[in-house]
Amino acid sequence: MIRTYPMISRSIVAVSATFVACVGLMALLLGAAESENLWRPIGLCSGIAALALILAIRSLGFEWLSTPVVYLGYLWVFHFPLVFIGCLYPAALGNLPARIYQWTTVPSWYRAALISLTCTAAFTVGVSVFSDKSHDRYRTRPRGHYGSVAWLGVAEALLGAGLVAVAIVQGGGTQVFETAYIDLYSSVFSGPFGYGVMIFTIGISTAVAGAERRHFRVLIGAQASWACVMLLLGARSAALIGTLMAVMVLAKRGIRIPRWAAAVSIVAVLWVGAVVGVARQGAVRDNFATATAASPLDALLEMGGSLYTVSLFDDWLKNGDSLQLGGGYWLPFERGIGFVLPAMRSDLASDPRSASQVLLSRTSGLGGSVVAEAFYNFGPFAPLVVFVPIGYLMAYLDRAAYTPTSLAWLVVLFYPLLMEVRGWFISVPAIVALGAVPLILFALGKRSQVSGSPAMPPLRTEASSC
């Protein structure tokens, strides 16, 4: 049992986060970003306030590798570094390509920072609402019989690895490692590769959730090998998110990571991300040595570019686009129903509710953003309608993961939501189903096995726990 006393009461955190959200929203609505003199204060205050909100969630008793802290930290990395570092140390922007530097010279860039800040504050409010619902003072590690759900995870991981192997073979075998990242989209990434990545990531983390501790090294080795292959292909997200998920589950299982090791790992991940980002302009393995001059700061600046997606959707709304009023969140379910009722299935490429297609039709080379999609649907009400519930859900998932099976459910639900931070909601229900269906079938199979077995006298068993 681990003591996790909250350092600050949830009411103080909730009131403070609400105040930050209101200030950010007022600055947005009053047009503060239209004044060039306020750009630097907006960038600095947004970045610092968002970091403070991460610490506020930590102060509620959530560990560093808990779902709320990881989610908000991940959102910060992809939305705030470029605007924050650019305002803190403008010379850091000197090495950026001209087109990226131009992002920082328009009012919409700083409106996007305010929008992102209000969303992070609303997320913190949602976390604080749930924080006293369960085990503020005492939290236990996942307990129960380990092993059974681990085999399900191993089977999923093997299936995912098999699908990726098929995609690599279809794309040219070992030649794919000699191909530029952008060219792989028409060969490797267009096949079963994406499904393989998702299934493997869910599977390996599920295996860690249910495995005996003595098997951790094997699973960690499998994840490390997978990450190396993904990095050689230039698929940074597939490597880094999968590793992050596995480390989170290990922490939930009671593996303690020293702070110095965590700090070194973060710097190393940023450096590798920057190096691969440069090297994948050609074949990663050929360009790796020449790309090692890239720094962790370069990686932060590059990843912070997701804020530009927010600024684009803000501009489009100001220039006449209509709020989708939740249409983008209903769209994946409508398309699912369309498999049964084809009349309900619209053409995705021309559907204005699909934020991903709207972005693709108007520009190229940009990733998605959970903030941009929420704002495109609900405008100023996005923090309340989208991010308060997400914060509540993150806190619930973290508190509810106290058995191997519930920890596996955390993996299934948290992974697609983490992917959505720099993606789109349209893929979230499908990824959830991809992980949920095997878990449901697994639970039904165990229940039928138990109900169908004859009564037996109780046997003495030893349940390992962490």
N, C-alpha and C positions, 0 to 999 in steps of 0.2 A: 504494500500500500504506500502511496506517495502523497505527501502533504503538498497541496497547491493552494495556499491561502491567497485570495485576491489581495493585491496591494492597494487598489483603489476600488471604492464601491461602484457597483454598476450604475447607480443613479448619477454619480458624478461623471462617469464616462459617457453615459447617454446624453446628459444635458450639454456637456462640452462638445460632443460630436454634432448634436443638433445645432448648436451655436455656430460651429464651423460651416455646416451645410447652409444655414441661413445667410451667413455673411458671404459665402461664395455665390449663392444664388442671387443675392441682392447686387453684388458687384457685376454679375453677368447681365442681369436685367437692366441695370442702370448704365450699362455701356462703359464700364471702367476700362475694358480692353481697347476701346477706341482711342484712348489717349496714350501716345507713345511714351510719355513720361512715367506711366504706370506699368509698362511692360516688365521692367526688371523686378519691381516689388511683387507683381503677380507671380512671376516665375519662381522667385525665391520663396515667397510665402506658401505657394501651392506645394512645392516640393517638400519643404520643411514640415508643413502641417500634415501632409500625407504620411510622412515618416513618423510623426508624433502619434498619429492614429494607430499605426502598427504597434507602437509601444503601449498605447492605451489598451489595445486588445490583449497584449501580453500581460498587462497588469491585472486583468480580470482572472488570471489563473490559467490561461491557455499557454501551453508550452511553445517553444520556438518552432517546432515541427508539427504543430497542430494545424488542422485544416483552415481555421480562420486566419491565422498568422501567415501561413504559406500562401493562401489565396490573395490576401491584400498585398503581401510582399511581391508576389508575381505580377499583380496589376501595377504596382508602383514601378517595377523594373521596365515594363513595356509602355508606360505612359508619361513618366515624369523625368527620367534622367536627362533627356536632351534639353528640355526647357529649363530645368533646374541648374544643370551644370553650365548651360549656355549663359544664364543670367549671373551665376556665381563667378564664373571664370570665362569671359567671352573669348579669350584667346584660344580656348579649347575647340572652338568652332572653325578655326582657321584652316584645318586640314580636311574639312568636310567637302564633298562635291558641291558645286555651285547650286545645283537644283535643291539639295537638302538645306543648304544655308538659307535659301530664299524662303523656306517654310517659316523661319523664325522672324521674318521681317514684315509680317502682316498681322492685323488685329485678330483674325480668326485663330491663329496659333495660341494666343493668350486667352481667348474665350474658351478654347478647348481645354486649357489647363484648369480654368475655373469649373467647367463642366465635370472634368475628371475628379476634381477635389470634392465637389458636392456629392458625387457618387461614392467616393471612398468614405466620406463622413456618414452617409446614409447606411452604408454597409456596416460601419462600426456601431451605429444605433441598433441595427438588427441583431448583431452579435450580443450587445449588452442586454437586449430584451430577454434573450434566452439564457444568459450566463448564470442566473441563479436558479434555473429550473432543475439542475441536476449536478450534484457533487462539486460544489464550489470548493469545499474544504478538503474533501478526500476523493481521490480518484484512484481506481484500481486498473491495473493492466489487464488486457484481454485474458480471460480465463476460460477453461473448458477443455475438452478432449481435442488435442491437436492431431493432425495427420489426415483426417478424412477430406476436409475442404482443400488441403494442400494438393491432393492428387488431381482434383478438378483443375486447380491452377496450373499444375504441370502439364496436363493434357491441353489446356488452352494455349500455354506458352509454346508447346511443340507444334500445335496447329498453326499458330501465328508465324513461327519461324519457318514452317514449311511453305506457307503462302508467300512469304518474302523470298524464300529460295526459288520458288517457281517464277516469281516476277523477275528475279535477277537472271535466271537461266533464259527466260523468254526475251529479256532485254539485251542479251549478248554474252551472258556468263561473266567471266573475269574482266571482259572489256569494259563493263560498266564502271569499274574503278579507274578507268583511264578516260572517262567522259566527263565533261563539264556538267555541273549541277543542273543548269537550265535545260540542257539537252536531254536529261533523264526524264523530264516530264512527258516526253513523247514516246518513251520506251518503258523504263522500269516503273515509274510512278503512275502510269496510266492503267496498269494491270491490277492484280490483287494485292499490290504492295500496301496500300493504305489500310485495308482490312487486316492484313497480317500484322502491321505495326500496332493497331489498336488491340487486337486479340492477344498479342504477345505481352503488351504492357499491362493489360488487365490480368492476364494469366500469371505472370511472374510475381506481381504484387499480391495476388490471391494466394499463390503458393507460399509466399513469405508469411502471410497472415495465418496460415494453418499449419505450417511446418514445425517440426521439433527444432529446437535451437541448434542441435548438432548438425542440422542440414543447411544452416544459414550460409555457410561458406560456399557451398555448391551453388546455391541460388544467386549469391552475390557475384560469383564468378561468371555465371550465365548472363546476368544483367550487364556486367562489365564487358564481356565479349560482344554482346549485342550492341552496346553503345559504341564500341570501336568500329564495328561494321557500318553502323549508321553514320558515324562521323566521316568515314572514308567515302561514303556516298554523298556527303554534304548535308545530310538530313539532321540538322542540329536539334530540332524540336523532338524528333523521335528518340534521340539519344538522351537528351537532358531531362525531358519530362518523365520518361520511363525510369531513369535513375532517381529523380526526385521522389517519385511515387514509392519506389522500393525503400528508399531511406526513411520516408515518413512512416511506412508500415513497420520498419525495424524499430523506430523510435517508440511507436505504440506498443510494440512487443517488449519494450524495456531495455533495448540496447542504448547505452549512453554514449553520446558523441562528445568528446572534449571540445571546449570552445575554440582552442587553438586549431584543432583539426577542422572544425567547421569553417573558421575564418580562412584557413589555407585552401580549403576545398572551394569556397566561393570565389576566391581570387583565381584559382586554377580553372574553374569552370568558365569564368568570364574571359580568361586568356584563350582557352581552347575555342570558345565560341567566336572570339574575334579572329583567331588564326584561320579557323575553318571558313568563316565568312569571307575572308580574303582569298583563301586557297581554292574555294569551290568555283571561282570564276573560270578555272580550268579543271583538270583532274586534281583532286585533293592531294593524293599521294605524291604527285609531281611538283606541286606548288607549296607543299607544307613548309619546307625549309625556308623558302624565300618569304613566307608569310609570317614567320615567327616574330618579326619586328612589331606586329600588331600588339596593342596593350589592352588590359582589362577596361580602361577608360574608353577605348574605341568601341568595345562591345556594348558598354552601357549607352553610349551615344547612339549607336545603331539601333539597339532594341527600343530605345525611347522614341523612335520614329512612329510608333503606333499612334501617337498623339495626333499625327497629321491626318490619319483617317477620321478622327473625331472632328478635326477642324474642317475637313471637306464636307462631311454631312451637316455640320452647323451652317456652312456657307450655302449648301444646296437648299436647306430649309429656309434660310433668309431670302433666297432668290426664287422662292415659289413652290418648292416641293411640299407635299402635304404630309403631315404626321400620319403614320400608319396605324396608330391607336391599337397596338397589340397584334396587328396583322402578321408581322414577321414572326411572332411567337406561335401563332396558330398555324402558320403555313406548313411546317413539317408534319403536323398531325393531319391536316387536310390532304397532303400528298400521300400520307400513309393510307387514309381512307380511300384515296383515289385508286389504290391497287384493287379494291373491291368494287368501287363505283367510279369508273374511268371518267365520267362526266365532271367529277369534282377536281380532277387533276389538271391544273392550268400549265401553260408553257412557262417554265421557270425562268428562262432567259429574258422574257418580257414582263415578268410579274414585278410590279413596283414594290411589293411587300418584301421581296428578297433583297436584303441590304447587300449581300455578297454580289449579286448580279448587277445591282445598281452601280456599285463601285467598279466592277469589271467592265461595264459598258462605257464608263466615263474616264477611266484612267487605268494604269497597269503598274505592276511591280510593288503593290502595297498589300499588307496583310489586313486581317479583320480587327475588330475591337469590340469588346462587350459594352464599353461605354458608348461608342458610336452607334451601335445598333439600338441600345436602350433609348438614347436621345432621339434617334430617327423615328422611333415608335411613339414616345411619350413626351418629348420635349422637356420642359422644366420639371415635369412630374416624374421623370425617369428615376431619379434617386429614390423617391418614395415607393413607386410601383414595382421597380425591379430590384434595387440594391438592398433595401431593407429586408425583403424576403430572402434574398441570397445570403445575407449576413446571418439571419435567423437559421437558415438551413445549414450553413457551415458550422455554426455552433452546435446545432443538434447532432449532426453527423459525428462531430468529434466526441461529444459526450456519450453518444449511444454505442460507440465501438468498444464494448467490453467483453465480447466473445469472439472466437475466430470467425464465425459466420457473419456477425454484425460488422467486423472489421473488413471482411470481404465485400459487404454491401457498401461500406464507405469507399472502397476502391472503385466499385462500379459507378457510384454516383458522383464522386469527386473528380475522377479523371476527365470526363467530358466537360464538366464545368470549368475545370482548370484550362482545358484546351480552348474553351470559348473566350477566355480573356483576350486572346489575340486571334480569335476566329469568329464564328457565327453560330447562332442558336440552331440553325436549320439542321445541323448534324448531331446535336446533343441527344434528342430522343432515340435516334438510331444507334448511337454508341451505347447509351444506357441499355437499350434492348439487347445489344450484342453481349453485354456482360450479365444482364439480369436473367435472361432466358436460361442459360446453363445453371445459374444459381437456384432458380425456381425448380427446374427439373431435378437438380441434385437434392433439394429439400424434399420434394415429393417422393423421390426414390427412397430416401432414408426413412420417410414416414411410412411408406408402404412396406418397407423391409421390416420395420419394427412391429407394425400391426399384423403382419403375416407370419411372424416368427412365433413358435410355441412358447408358453410360459417357462421360464428357466429360474432356478434358484439364484439368488444374488451372488455374484462373484466379487471377490476383492480385486479392485483395480487401482492403479495409480495414475492419476491424471496429472500430467506435467503442466506447469503454469509458469508464467514469467513474472 
